[in-house]
Amino acid sequence: MKKGFFKSGLFYVIVFLAVIGIASWATSGGQDQASEGINSTEFIEFLEDDRIEEFQVQPTAGVYEITGQLRKGQEIEIEDDQNVNFFGSGEQEDASSFSTYILRNDTVVDEMYKLAKENDVEISSVEEPSTGIWTSLLFSFLPLLLFVGIIYFMMGQAGQGGGGGGGRGVMNFGKSKAKESSAKTSKVRFSDVAGADEEKEELVEIVEFLKDPRRFSNLGARIPAGVLLEGPPGTGKTLLAKAVAGEAGVPFFSISGSEFVEMFVGVGASRVRDLFENAKKTAPAIIFIDEIDAVGRQRGAGMGGGHDEREQTLNQLLVEMDGFTGNEGVIVIAATNRQDVLDPALLRPGRFDRRIMVGRPDVKGREAILKVHSKNKPIGPDVDMKVIARQTPGFSGADLENLLNESALVAARRDSKKIEAIDIDEAHDRVIAGPAKKDRVISKVERSMVAYHEAGHTIVGLVLSDARIVHKVTIVPRGRAGGYAIMLPREDRFLMTKKELFEQIVGLLGGRVAEEIIFDSQSSGASNDFQQATQIARSMVTQYGMSDLLGPVQYEGDGGQVFLGRDYSQSKAYSEQFAYQIDQEVLRILNEALAEARRILEEHKDAHALIAKKLLEVETLDEKQIKSLFEKGEMPTKEVSAPSEFPSEKEDTEEETEEEIGKTFEEIKATREKKERERERHFAENDDDEPLEGLDELENSEILDDDSDKDKTEKSKDEH
């Protein structure tokens, strides 16, 4: 039984009922004499036959209760169906005591006394019992107690909410549910965060202010009141906030945006006030609000009216962050992946002064993240983290952690003691396309069509390999895909040229063209190809200005998520004439790509057929096997294999490897100070006329953060 039960209202109700029962038993004298019940006629007969030795009379509820003893040798026979004894042996057949009830009738009472006097029977009187008072009280107050208990339980559950620090109970609705972590319990450090060196450098100043606020206040500097971490899900925003609290050694209050709003009006604003009051008491402190877009959405953008409770919560948050009282010593860190829907008042200077974009890591960052997550896992000698990092473009930190976890699960299924390269390769396929369905029944014609379809993607990818590389092709069904071909970029690309985008479209349409050439038919397996190809072609025309006919004009947005309340009333920025021309341009690009794919496949018919037949034979071909079949017309030997496009770089020094793992706070601070000294020395020597060489490489990564989402377009999956 849980300890919390003894503190609940139900426990006290059970105790109260037990007390009532004990009191009732005590007032009854604690007697538990077994007696046989007889009717009043039998009682009169027993008196006439002189079988009764003594009896007592007790008035009870309008009648007389008679209990007594028979004379020695006189017993009452008990019928078998009445002999029910739950606690005894159940073999009793006679009884020497009896009980009965008679009416308060003068004739019956006179006859009873007359017969008792004639037979010298001892009579005693007992006053009316007082147990009725307790029984009446119990039945009077029990419904009320049950009603109060139900209300108390419901109010306690409503006040409990998310189970945070606000406590339980009726009077705790307005208390904050933030979970407080002390400096001792915060064990996350900057060294635990990999692949986000620039983001950590931005947060170093926050840590320094929390450790030594006088150093900044003496210079008249105002530390940012709030830091907004924005970026795709799984990129480490929450982990960065925990690392700041751990490095600074200050109390850390964490709460989700959805925990402010409750079913009662005014609760959200009250919880915001309580949260900041608690933080100010322990200042300097950090308040971390995860998913702040739950309460920070733009005001006045609701469809059919605003949400007053959410807007009141937002107004109170605005006042607490930069109002009359201020929040000295309290820094608010918030995380969101929908910065576009936040209220402008929340993003102005004085509230969230600093906005840090936490994007998906590049190849170096992915390698560092993999090394952090593989510290507690037995990795085999054939696993190269550099190769895995290059094979996972567009993966976030959470995706990479999930990849290694799936690899460990795959290795455990085959009873391996270490995670080997084949486990990571299988986990990579499971993450992208789902688990393999090798037992799925597929007809011979459909299997052949899938093989030629995927071989079509492969041939086009091999010919147009300037930007992307064919990594793997398989006809093993996974998820909803009957087969797929994985194309990976040669290197991380943040900017795509018109030629590279067009080649991606040609590669996507290679499967449909292969079906038309070999089988002279069209199947529904190319639907996902058309979806991706149409999206790329439309982006080229409407966003990137890559159409000679329509010119360098952006006709549509960047393809971000729509905020219904704000974007509903906005009309198109172009006329119907331009809409028709946009559709025609998209169609033209797709038709040209289709023709180019047909030309490539017709020129390489033999290689196309060879790869398709080999797929039907072995089901899966990797990069080396595909390259050998295309160039030599045969599978590579085990002794001599074709070189991989992702070479292993194990010759790197151990010192360089250590630098790629997450840097500590002291290392980041030393790097910043070194850069500042080099900048000052350069300006002193060159009188500010020449730019400082060598600093561009340290700062270029900040310029490319906005386009980091485009890595996802590099990871192609063909669903057949």
Secondary structure, 3 states (H helix, E strand, C coil): CCHHHHHCHHHHHHHHHHHHHHHHHHHCCCCCCCCEECCHHHHHHHHHCCCEEEEEEEEECCEEEEEEEECCCCCEECCHHHCCCCCCCCCCCEECEEEEEEECCHHHHHHHHHHHHHCCCEEEECCCCCHHHHHHHHHHHHHHHHHHHHHHHHHHHHHHCCCCCCCCCHHHCCCCCCEEECCCCCCCCHHHCCCCHHHHHHHHHHHHHHHCHHHHHCCCCCCCCEEEEECCCCCCHHHHHHHHHHHHCCCEEEEEHHHCCCCCCCHHHHHHHHHHHHHHHCCCEEEEEECHHHCCECCCCCCCCCCHHHHHHHHHHHHHHCCCCCCCCEEEEEEECCHHHECHHHHCCCCCCEEEECCCCCHHHHHHHHHHHCCCCCECCCCCHHHHHHCCCCCCHHHHHHHHHHHHHHHHHCCCCCECHHHHHHHHHHHHHCCECCCCCCCHHHHHHHHHHHHHHHHHHHHCCCCEEEEEEECCCECCECCEEEEEECCCCCCCCHHHHHHHHHHHHHHHHHHHHHHCCCCHHHHHHHHHHHHHHHHHHHCCCCCCCCCCCCCCCCCCCCCHHHHCCCCCCCCHHHHHHHHHHHHHHHHHHHHHHHHHHHHCHHHHHHHHHHHHHHCEEEHHHHHHHHHHCCCCCCCCCCCCCCCCCCCCCHHHHHHHCCCCHHHHHHHHHHHHHHHHHHHHHHCCCCCCCCCHHHHHHHHCHHHHHHHHHHCECCCC
